[in-house]
Structures are given as C-alpha cells and as structure tokens.
Amino acid sequence: MSIEKKVFNTAEDTLLDEARQEINAVDAEMAALFVRRMRAAEKVAEYKRRHALPILDPSREEAVIAKNAKLVEDEELRSYYVNFIRENMALSRAYQQRLMGGMRVAYCGTEGAFAHIAAGKMFPGTERVAFNDFKSAYRAVEKGECDAAVLPVENSYNGEVGQVTDLMFSGSLYVSEMTELAVSHDLLVVPGTKKEDIREVISHPQALGQCAEYIRSHAWLTGEYSNTALAARYVADKGDRSLAAIASEEAAEIFGLEVLERNINASRSNTTRFAAFSRVESKRHSGRMGEHFILLFTVKNEAGALAKAMDVIGRFGFNMRTLRSRPMKELLWQYYFYVEAEGDVYTEAGEWMMRELGFFCDRLKLVGTYFAGGN
C-alpha cells in the first residue's frame, strides 16, 4: 500500500473515531435526559392516577409533536425527529401504564359488560372492580376503596342515565374525562349452536329493545336479565343450545361462547358516553379547543332566574351544548339543572361567570371538565 493511501486511510479512521466519540458523548447526554424525562413521566402518572385521567391524550401529543418538530430546522431530519418523539411518547405511556397498574377502577356490571370495556379503554392495565349498581361503584371511590369510577352518563339511543346524573348532583366526586363507546350487540351461543336450535334470547331490557326487530324476525322468546354480560354467563353456565344471549364480543371471549351473528341491533349509531369520576378536581388549564365543563345548579325562586343564568354562560363566551332538568328527590316539584358547555372554565372569564351565576343560583356545582376528543 502506498504512503499516500495509508495517510488517507488514517485520516478517514480519525474522522470515523471522532464521529463515534461524538455519538457516544451525545448518547451519554441523551441517557441522562431520558432518565429526567421518565422521572417527569412518573409525576404525570401520579397526577393522572389521582385525578382519574386516561394515560393517552391524543390531542396533546399531536400538539407537542407539532410544536417540537419546529425546533429542527433541517427539513430532511425533521421527519426522523417526529418519529423519535413519537417513540419517546410511546415509551412514556408504557411506563405510566405500569406505574398506574395498581390503580383500582370501579364500574357497574361484570366482566364483558360495556362498562367493563369502557373502564379498560380509559385505564388500560388497571384493576377493574365490579359493583352491582351505579351508587355502589360511586361510593367505593368516595370511601377510598377505588381510585376512580367509570359510569355511563348518556346513550344516543336511550338518552341520559338519570341515576348517574343524580349522583353527580348529590355526591362529592368530580368528572375528569369522557369517552364514547359504540355499542354493538352480538348474538352469543354455546359453541356448535345453529340458529334453528335457538328458542329464547336473554339480555338486558334495553339490548332486547334495540334488537327487537331481529328477534321478531326469528320468532324467538325473550327473557330479561339485569346485565348483558351476566346474561352471557348464564347461557355459558346452562350449556343449553336452545338459549342465546345478546351481549358483546368481549363477553363471548370471557365466557367461552360463540358469536353466531354480529351487530344485530337496529341502530348502528348506538353509542354510550362514559365518564371517569375521581375524588380530586382536575383544574387543568389548557386553552385547547374542545375543552368542556359540566355545571349542576338550582335557580332561585324568582321570575326569569333560569333565563338569566343561561344568559350569563353565553355572555362570558361559553357555548352551552346541553341543558337538562332533573327532579329533586327530596323536594316535590323542584328541579335542578344539568349543563354541559364548551370552553376552558379555568380562565378569568370562567371565574367571573361562576361568580355571576351565584347571584341567580341557590346551589351551584362545577362537576368537572373533559376534552371532547378521541381517546
């Protein structure tokens, strides 16, 4: 090998060594920064656990990615940096999920019920604790037996869940998040069952009503059950091919049943909104589009008091999306009002709105906030 080639190779080796040393130095800095980032993630996980917030916040992640991507001026490298950020966020979520694994989430029903599915969607990896009714699940959080409760607040087919609204009014918990769950009713049977074997279908009355047209078309008898998933368990326990249940695919997997036919409900837009409840108010101030809040109140016995209260909400720039009245159990012919409005209530405008509402309301309660985006 010539002297010139040896000198050239030596220079190349030196450049390679220098590049590797620089990468090693950067990796060392990144390792320290990674530990700092994950320590911050621990604090985020603790906050989310205390306030019953879901681990994944898609809108915030996209906002952070868009903001941080601008820090890289090199357009070619920017796309790689976006992937780098996404990977870091995925690792952070996985770590948070492990940290929140000891969290206990109350719901009403049993394994395979839609509430069980919603609780798993909002708080993956946590322990889901079943209760027989909404009140028991709610009280379990108040008493500290569970960290959060996931309860249905409204169904697109059947309207509000009044019992849960009443708990919001009388109880001490706060709403921290909402999620929507599309309700798909499936026909579940003992494995090997054919349609001609079926004589009776059992399920919750609402599920039977939503699938009434399908049931009538087969001239099957019906039997009411307190819960769709419990109906599925009953069919599995009986092992009777003349009996079928209307429940979820998840219930079929849990109880060893076969899905004979999917989506037998008449309405394909049947969706239930579930709320997460916790003992601590989540006073997040994000300024994001899509922030909503829930108010419950009674108005003073004065002419025009309700109209004045509604005017206050709009005058401070909050878009009211829902207004419902509910009877007060302890007072005959007296009502309280449920309002969902769009906007960030933890702002100066929100503070002034709450103060002014106090002039027209006997009781006024900010139940919580949620982001109306996908989870």
N, C-alpha and C positions, 0 to 999 in steps of 0.2 A: 504494500500500500504506500502511495506517495506521501511525502511530508505534507503537501497541501491538503490531501484528503483527510489525513489524521487530524490536522488543525481544524478542518471544517467539522468533522465528527465530534471533536472535543467541544467546539463552540455550541453545536446542536445539543449535546448532552448537558452542557451547562444550562442552556435555556430550559431544557426539559426539567432538570433538577430544580431550577428556580421556580418554574411554574408549579411543580409538585409541592415545593415548600410553601408557596403562597396558598395553594389549595388546602394544605394541612393547617396552616395558620387560620384561614377562614373557617375551616371545619371546626377548629377548636373554639372560635368565637361563636359559631352557629350552635355548637353543643351547649355552651353556656346560655345563649339566648333561648334555645329550645327549652331548657330547664326553667328559665324565667317565665316563658310563655305558658308552660304547663302548670307552674305554680299559680299563675293568674287564673288558669282554667279551673283549678281547684276551688278558688274563691267564687268563680262563676257558678260552678256546680253546687256549692253550698247555698248560694243565693237562690238558684233555681229550685233547690230542694225545699228551702224554707218558704218560698213563695209559690210553690206548685206550678212552676213554669216548665214547658217541654224543653228537651235538650236542643232540638232543631228549630231554628228561627230562619227560614229560607230568605226572607226579605232582608234581614240584617246581614246575612252572609253575602248576598249579592251586592248590597251597598258597600260593604267593606272591601270586597274584591274590586269593584269599580273604582273606589277611592284609592286603594293601594296600587292598582295597576298603573295609575298616573305617575307614581314615583319612579317608574322605569321609563327613561326617555327613549331607549333603543327599542324601536318597534318590533324588530325581529325577536328580541329577548322577552318582550312584554308578554307574549302568549305563553312562553315557558314559565314565566313568573306567575301568571294566573293559575296554571296547573300546580305550581309549587304551593301557592296559597291554599288552593282547594284541598290539597293533600294534607297540609298542616291542620286545616279546619276539621277534616275527617278524623285525623288522629286525636284532636282535641275533643271531638264529640264522643269518640270511643272511650277516651279516658274519663270524661264526665259521666258517661253511662255506667262505667264500672264503679265510680265513686258513689253514684246515686243508686246502686244496686240494692242497698239496704233500705231503700225507701218503701214504705207501705202505702198502697193506694186503695182506697175503699171504692166499691161500686155495688150496685144493686143487681142481683141475679146470681148466675152461676157461670162456670167455665163455658165458653162458647156463645154466651149471650152477647148481644150487640154492645152492651155497656162494658163487658169484659174486653171486647175487641177495641173499643174506643180508648179504654184505660191503657191498653198495651200500645196503642198508636201514639198517645200523648206522652207516656212514660215508659219507653221500652226498657226491658231488663229489670224492672222493679217487681216487687212482690204485690200481686193484686189480691185484695181481701174481699170476699163476697159477703154481702148482707142481704137480708130478706126484704128490706124496704128502703126507700129513699131516706127516711128520717134516721134510721139506724146507721146508715153509711155516713150521713152528715154529722150526727152526734159523735161518731167514732173519731172524727177529725177534731171536733171541738174539745173532746176529752183527752186528746193527745195519743189515742190508740193507733191512729193512722196519720200520715203526713199530708195526705191530700185525698179528696173525693172527686170522682168523675161521675157526673149525673146528667141525664138528659134535660134540656130546657125547652126544646121545641121540635116538633116534627112537621115537615112540609105537608103531610097528608092529614094529620090529626090535630095540628095546632100546638099551643103551649102545653107544657106539663105543669099544671097548676100546683101540685104538691111541692114541686121544687121551687117554684116562684114564691110560695108561702114560706118555705124555709129560708129563702133569701131575705124576706121581709122580717121574719121573727128571729132568725139566727144571727150568729156573730162572725161567720166566715165571709171571705172575700173571693170574688171571681178573679182568676188570674189569666185564664186563657179559654179560648173556644176552639172546637174542631168540628168539622162536618163529616158525617159517616153515611155513605149511601147504603140504604137498607135493601138488601137483595134476599128475597125469600126463596129457599130451595126446598124441594120435596125429598125428605130423608127416609130411608127404609132399611130394614135388615138386609145385609148383603144377599144377593140372589133373588130378591123380590121383584116381581113383574107388576105392571100396572093393574092387570086383571086380578091380581091377588088381593089388592087393597080394598077394604070395606069402609074404613074410618080414618079420618085425618084429625090429629090433635095439635093444638098450638095455643098461643096467647090470643084472646079475642080480636085484638087489632090485626094480628097477622092473618087470622081466619077471614076477617072482613076484607082485607086488602087482596086476598087470594080467592074471594068468594066466587068470582066468575069461573075461574079454573076448576074449583071444587065442584060447582054445579054442573059443569060440562062432563064430569065423570060420575055424577050422581052418588058421591060419597057422603057418608055420615060425618058429622063433625063433633069434636069434643073440646071443651075449653080447658086450658091449662094456664097456670099463673105466670109462666115464662117459656119462651120459645126453646131455650136450651134445656130446661127441665123436661119439656115435652120430648125432646130428642133423647134424653137419658132414659125416660120411661119406656120409649119404644125399644131402645137397646136392651134394657133390663128384661122386658117382656119377651123379646125374641120372636114376636108374632108377625108373620108376613102379611096379615090382613090389616095391620096397623101402620100408619105413616105419620111423620111429624113434619111440620113446616118450621124450619129454623135456618141457621147459617151453615155455610160450608165448613167453617171452623168447628161448629158443634158436631158435624158429621165426623171430622177427623178425631176429635176428642173422645167420642163415644163409640167409635168403630162402626159407624153407619155408612151407607152408600147414598150418594146424591143421584136420585133417579131422574130428576129434571131440575134445571136451574131457572132462576128468575121467573117464578110463576105468579108474582104479584102483578096486579093490573096496571099500577102506575110505575113507570120506570124512573120517575123523578122523586121517589120516596127517600127523603134524606132527613136524618136527625142531627140536631146540633147538641153537642155535649159541652159542658163547662167543667173546668177544673176549679175546685174550691180549696182554699188554704186558710190558715189562721192569721197570716200576715198580709197586710195590704201591700201590693206591689206598686210603689209610687214611681214607676219608670216614666221618664220624660224623654221621648224620642223625637218628637216633631215629625214623625213619619206619616205619610198618607196611609190611611187605613186604620188608624187608631180609633177605638170606640170605647165608650164607657156606659155603665148601667146605673140608673138612678131609681130609687124607690121612695115614694113620698105620699103624704096625705096633705090635702089643702085645708085651709081654714074655712069655716062655715060662713063664707062671705060671697056675695054675688060676684061672679066673674073671676074668682080666685084661680080656678084651673086655667082659664084662658090667659090670665096674667102670667102664671108660671110658665106656660108654653111660650109666651112671648119673650120671656127672659132668656130661655135657652137659645132661641133663634137670634135674639138681638146681640148676643155675645159671639155669634159666628159658628154655633154648633148646629149641625144638621141632624134633626131628630128623625130616626129611621123607624122606630117602633113606639107605639103608645097603647097600653092595655090597662084595663081596670080589673081589680080583683076584690071580692067581698072580704071584709074583715070579720074573722070568725067570732071575735068577742063582742062586736057591736053590730046590731041588726041594721041592715040597710045603709051601712057605712062602707066606704071603699078606699082602697089605696091604689096608687098608680105605678105602673112599670114603664120605664122609658129607656130605650137604647138610642144613643146619639153618637154621631161621628165627630171626631176631633180629639185633641190632646187636652184632657181636663186638668192636667198638672201644669198649667200655664197661668200667667197673670189673669188672662180672660176667664179661665176656669175658676180661679179663686173668687173673682168678682161675681161670676154667675152664681156660685154656691151661696155667697153672702146675700145676694139679692133674692134668690129663691127662698131664703129663710124668712123673708117678710111675708110670703104668701103660703108657706108650708108649716103645718104643725109638726110633722115628722119628716125628716129629710135624711136619706142614707145613700152614700156613694158605695155601691156594692163592689165595684171593681172595674178593671179595664181589660181589654183584649185587642189583639190585632186581627183584623178581618182579612187574613191572607191564608194561603195553604200551609199546612204543617208538614 
